[in-house]
């Protein structure tokens, strides 16, 4: 079984300057795993990437892992 919280951490922490400000929250729904990642306002652009390419790559990895386990996953990245 994939630990999605650890997977998200391993993908996001190397990108940020303020790793202590990263918060990952699971908003469990019966049909979908919904994660909300809060990052420092100064790191938001690093995590999203130009044109949203980094965020989309992170989501693609998560979607692949979730589909392998027969689940659906949603990731929101917000600044605090």
N, C-alpha and C positions, 0 to 999 in steps of 0.2 A: 504494500500500500504506500502510495506517495504521500509524503508530508508536504502539503502545498505551502504552508507557512514558511518552512525551512527553504523550500525551493525559491519562493519569492524573495526571502532575505538574501539568498546566495546570488540572485540576479541583480538586486537593487543596491545592496551595501557597497559593492565595489565602485559604483557610479557616483556616490554622494560624498560630499565633504564633511557633512555633519551626520554620521551614522547613528549617533545617540538620539537624534530627533526622529528617526524612522519608527513609525508605529504601524503595525499590521493588525487589522481587526476582521474577524470572520463574522459576517452577518448571515447566519445559517438559514437557509430556506429549504423546504422539502425537496424541491426540484433542482435547485442550482446552488453551488457554492459561491457566495458573493463576498469577495475580499475588498476591503478598503485600505489603501496604503496612504499614510500621511507622511509627507516629507517636509523638511525645512523649505521655506519660501525660496531661499537662495539655491537649493538643489533641484527645484522643480523642473527647470529647463534641462538639466543634465539627465534627469530620469525620463522625461518626455522625448527629448531629442528633436532635432530639426525636422519639422514636418510631422512629428509624432512617430518617427521611424523606430526609435528605441522602445517606446511604450508598445508599439505594435509587435515588435519582435518578442518582447516579454510575454505578451498575451498569446502569441502563437505557440510558444513553448508550453505555457500553462494549458492551453486548449488541447494540445497534443497529449499531455500527461493525463488530463481529465478524461479525454475520449478513450484512452487506453483502459481506464477504469470504469468506463460506462457512465461518467458523470458529466455535468456541464459546469462551467466556471465563468465567473465574471470578475473583472479587476477594474477598480476605480483608483486612480492616482490623484490625490489632492494635496495642495500645499496648506501648511498651517501657519 
